[in-house]
């Protein structure tokens, strides 16, 4: 399989989420950023330059952000840049497990190699990178067993269609999981 380019990733995302979620994916920026919708403008997930991995990573953050977070610039988080100390890096690892697990799933669908990102080249110590990778892989396995978040599942399906690959094996289980959650929220 030929790896999907950032352009095809953008097409997949925008076709899937522009209308229902009023959100678009846009590349070409120096730094990634999330801009909530305002007026007639859709929300924008901005990724670095033309880097496909950056696009997938930023979409992963969007896929796990709740409704209130999606109303805030950059989801209301303050990002501590490269140069974190060991305690700050430990916190970084805690909040990055789920997004990086989703990024790994997206990367698989796109034919793009994945490597965990410690994102701390100039810090005191990047921490236990092997343990972090183990946690990311365990989280991905948990998503595969219990179902991906709804938007992540939709994006995986869109990437699969774009890459002419078959959807992940757990796709029917995920669909059932989403349908069950939808039924439960309707009856509550």
N, C-alpha and C positions, 0 to 999 in steps of 0.2 A: 504494500500500500504506500502510495506517495503521501508524505506529510501534508496536512492542510496548511495553507498560508494564512497569515493574519487577515487577509482580505476575505477568504472563504469563511474564516471563523466569524468575522464581523457580519457577513451575509447570513450565516446560520443564526446568530444571536438576534439580529434585527428582525429577521423574518419571524422568529419565534416570539419575541417579547415587545416589539414596538407598539403594537396595537393594544393587546390585553394588559400589559404591564407599564405602558407608556415610558419605556426605557430603551436607550440605544447604546451600542458599544462603539467607541471612537478611539482611534489610535493617533499617534503623531505628537504626543506630549513628552516633555522632559521628565515629568514625574506622574505616576498614576494618581487619580483623584476621582471621587464620586461627587457629582453635582446633582442634587435632587431636582425634580421637575419644578418649573415655575411658569405661571401663565400658560401660554400655549406650547411652551418648550418641554420636550420630554426630558426625563432624567438622563444623565450621561454617565456611563462608566468609561472613564478615560484611562488609557493604558500607554505605557512608555513606547515611544517611537513606533516601529513596525514589528515589535517583538511579540511573536505568537504566545510565548510562555507568559509574558506580562498580561496579555489579554485574558488568557485562561485563568491566571491567578486572580485578577480583579473580578472576573465573573464569579469565581468561587466565593469571594467575599460577599458579593451581591446575593448569591443564592442562599446564604445562611443568615443574612441580615433580616431582622424582623421589620414589620411595617413602620414602626416608630423610627427605627434607625435609618430607614430609607428616606425619611423626610428631612434628614440632617446632612449638611455638607460633610463629606468623607465619613458618613455614618455616625458622626459625633465623636469619633475616636481621635485621640491625639497620638500621633506616631512618633516614637522615639527613634531617631535616625541611627545609622551606623555609628558605632563607638559605644555601644551599651556595655555596662559592667555585667558581672555574672548574674546578679539578682535580676536586673532588667532583662537580660537574655533569657533567663528562666521564665519570666512572665511572657516574653515574646513567644517562646515555644508553646506555652499553654494555650494562647489564643490562636496560634497558627496551625494546630493539628488538623482541625476540620477543614479549613480552607485548602490546606495543602493536600489533604486526602482527596478532596473534590478535584483539585487541579490535576492530581495523578490520574484520576478516572477520565477527566477531559483529555489529558495528554494521550492516554491509551487510545481513545476514540479518534484522535487526530493523527496518530502515527508520529507523535513527537516524543522524544526521550524526556524522561522526568528525573529530576534530582531534587531532593529536599533543599530548601534555601534557609540558611541560618541568618542571612542578611546582616552580618556583623563583621565585616572584614577588618575593621580597625578597632574593634573592642578589646577589652582585657582578655577575654576568652570566649569562644563561641559556644562553650558548654559541651554537653554530651551529644554530639551530632548523631552518633549511631543509635542512641536511645530515642532521640527525636524521630529519626527515620523509622524506627520500630513502631513508635506510637502512631505515626502517620499511616503506615501500612496496616496496622491493627484497626485504625479508624476506617480506612477504606474497606477492609473486610467486613466491619460492622455495618457500613452503609450497604454493602452488597447483600448481606444477610437480612437486614431489617428494613431496607429501602432507603433510597436517596431522598433528600428533601425535594419537594415538588418541582421547583424551578430547575434544580440540578438535573433531575430526571428528564425534564423537557429538553434541556440543553444537550444532554448525552444523546437523546434520540435524534435531535437536529444534527449534531455532529456526525452521528452514525449515518444518517441519510446523506449528508454532504460528502462523506468519505466513501460512500457506497459500501459501507461495512454493515454487517448485521448488528442490531442492537445487543447490548449486554445480555447474557443468559438470564439474569434475574429480572429482566424487563417486565414479564407478566406478573411476577410477585410484587414488583414496585407499583405497577398499575393497580393491582388489587389493594395494596397498602394505601395508595392515594385515594382510591374510591372509598375505602372503609373510613378513612379520616374525613372525607367529604360528607359521607352519610352521617357520621357521628356529629359533625359540626352542624349539620342541618337539623338533626333531631334534638339538639341541646337547646 
